[in-house]
Amino acid sequence: LFFLCGIAFFPGYNALLRYEGFENDSSLDFWCNVCGSDIHPVGWCATSGKPLVPPRTIQHKYTNWKAFLVKRLTGAKTLPPDFSQKVSESMQYPFKTSMRVEVVDKTHLCRTRVAVVESVIGGRLRLVYEESEDKTDDFWCHMYSPLIHHIGWSRSIGHRFKRSDITKKQDGHFDAPPHLFMKVKEVDAAGEWFKEGMKLEAIDPLNLSAICVATIRKVLADGYLMIGIDGSEAADGSDWFCYHATSPSIFPVGFCEINMIELTPPRGYAKLPFKWFDYLRETDSIAAPVKLFNKEVPNHGFHVGMKLEAVDLMEPRLVCVATVTRIIHRLLRIHFDGWEDEYDQWVDCESPDLYPVGWCQLTGYQLQPPAPQSSRDNQSSSSKQKKKAKSQQYKGHKKMTSLQLKEELLDGEEYSFLQGASDQESNGSASYYIKQEP
């Protein structure tokens, strides 16, 4: 049976619906995914030969339901008649199974390797590394992730690449066309540009809750940079990570301080609280120029407290119930409901790994619910056991590093700077600063 409903509240893909005739009575409101098979435009029942039947609890309210509905529908809006077709078309994705791509090597972040698309769900790709005989060595990411590229990308920019032992393509496998991949903004590296050895602040790809002291280790073509986290780098550079110059995950020196974010100093660095001036002198290095960083802030509309579905980027096959807890310009602090704060992640507002409420239901992707109470009780003890040195595995258990530094406030009189945005000032142009020598 079907009846007319009005939308009372509409977050994400889910709508809180109320049957017509209940007026201000919200006791029987219910949630429904508007892209599901139970939702139809007004008029669908008439064209499909289905009866419109009011709920039993309110059947007595009106003797002439037809007149009531005509009055309610006059001037009302409904879904377009081809809504279900549009939903179906939006679920068609350009990436297909058996396509070959280059993707980050989860065991050696400094290089890429060939992988094959095994499945596509909601634009998320399960990639199986080409040399995986049993197809268990896989990696999940969105089709617009900055971690995947067309075949030949690594060679074109000078990025490290693990050559496959497979001498020729397997039957049915074919290279994904380059136009399918997310395009990065073109940059002009002819003038003043990033140089090897310059210091900056960067989100640690192995601990996404931390923004760390970092160094540019290599400058590649087309605006790409190899970044190393100071004090945590492997001797062979196998954990260097590739960020584009326009990436929202790298920041100028001083970004954390002006925005009241804890900056993670190099591991083993003894002079705490950490001061950039001292560190630059001690390491005989310079800060990357502020003007080279991406300072665009879209009017994203996120607010603290909003719920969403977010990928656990340390276990990227998982999409979890999450909450926005901080907003710094375009940077969002994502908290996974039911888990401790050390599992939080800094994520860009335009990340392809953030989804509206109801996305998993729409696409058929499994949503991870908040951790049950029993898991919460065990978090403290288990996290203590797992607080080890950084793993070089990009996929796996989260790195359990607790941030022990207190936020260092500006000395004010020694430095000149531009004031950054507070948590409430989520939109508008970003302001960055660099401390000046006294």
Buried (B, 14 or more C-beta within 10 A) or exposed (E): EEBBBEEEEEBBBBBBBBBBBBEEEEEEBEEBBBBBEEBBBBEBBEEEEEEBEBEEEBEEEEEEBEEBBEEEBEEEEEBEEEBBEEBEEEBEBEBEEBBBBBBBBBBBBBBBBBBBBBEBBBBBBBBBBBEBEEEEBBBBBBBBBBBBBBBEBBEEBBBBBBEBEEEEBEEEBEBBEEEBBEEBEEBEBEEEBBEEEBBBBBBBBBBBBBBBBBBBBBBBEBBBBBBBBBBBBBEEBBBBBBBBBBBBBBBBBBBBBBBBBBBBBBBEBEEEEBBBBEBBEEBEBEBBBBEBBBBEBEEBEBEBEBBBBBBBBBBBBBBBBBBBBBBBBBBBBBBBBBBBEBBBBBBBBEBBBBBBBBBBBBBEBEBBEBBEEEEEEEBEEEBEEEEEEBBBBBBEEBBBBEBEEEEBEEEEEEBEBEEBBEBEBBBEEBBBBBBEEE
